[in-house]
Amino acid sequence: MGRSFRLDTTTVQANGVDLGIESFGREDDPLVLLIGGTTMLSWPDALCERLATGGRRVVRYDLRDSGTSTTLDPEHPAYDLRDLAADAAALVDALGTGSAHLGGVGVGGMVAQIAALDHPEVFSALALVGTRPVAPGMVDEDLPDHDPAVMNALFSHPMPDWTDRNAVAVFAAQGAELMGDDPDHARTTAARIWDRTPADDPAVHQANQLGMVFSRIDCAPRWRERLGELDLPTLVVHGRADPFFPLGNGEALAAEIPGARLLVLDDMGTALRPAASDRVAAAMLAR
């Protein structure tokens, strides 16, 4: 029988904010902290359970202005990327562990890179999934940017009524097909995110679903030039079919972080698929 179990979602105060968390595994096992991108549901249940079965205490959490974490005004955030990185370090302390294996997916992967660079004493290993070494916005010339045809098709879809659960789920499924993701999983996840959104404000629902806050926060200064400072086991996971952050971004991360391992998933687009959980968990556990 497996050793994993899941606790109910709760909140923990860290760095002056409340962060929504969900825990898997035994409290005395080594901690794996997973940053949502933007909500914790970016990390599939199956992957968290597989890591817990492998002898890890897994905690996934919502970034500020998403899920059950402190939500004030996602259209005008009063914090920056460094504050989000400090949240991760403070959460490790609040959970009562000296260090953690840190994972970040998508924009959460950007937070994870900064957290590992700014708080090297806190993090023992790093897993970066479907992300890139520069902030949202203009990309470096040597990195592939969003696929323009896919982006044009994506933004040609009218935005849903963000207060309509079914419309939001359908919108997510349509976008998933364009992004190389599983539409059924996207539909289910979007509905779960909608259910966990603690406000009726359409802007808050949109922030939870799309992570729009990242286009509005200050991400300066750059950190790509510091990646060579990282001195911890690092796994980079990237989808070969990712049109949002194409594969060259993951390849650049793996090349610039000393000793990093690159795991390319041929059937992955932008989002982690539950079907890849065993393979990703095995790679994380093998550090």
Beta strands, then each sheet from edge to edge (+ up, - down):
strand 1: 10-14
strand 2: 17-24
strand 3: 31-35
strand 4: 57-61
strand 5: 100-105
strand 6: 123-129
strand 7: 234-239
strand 8: 261-265
sheet 1: 1+ 2- 4+ 3+ 5+ 6+ 7+ 8+
end
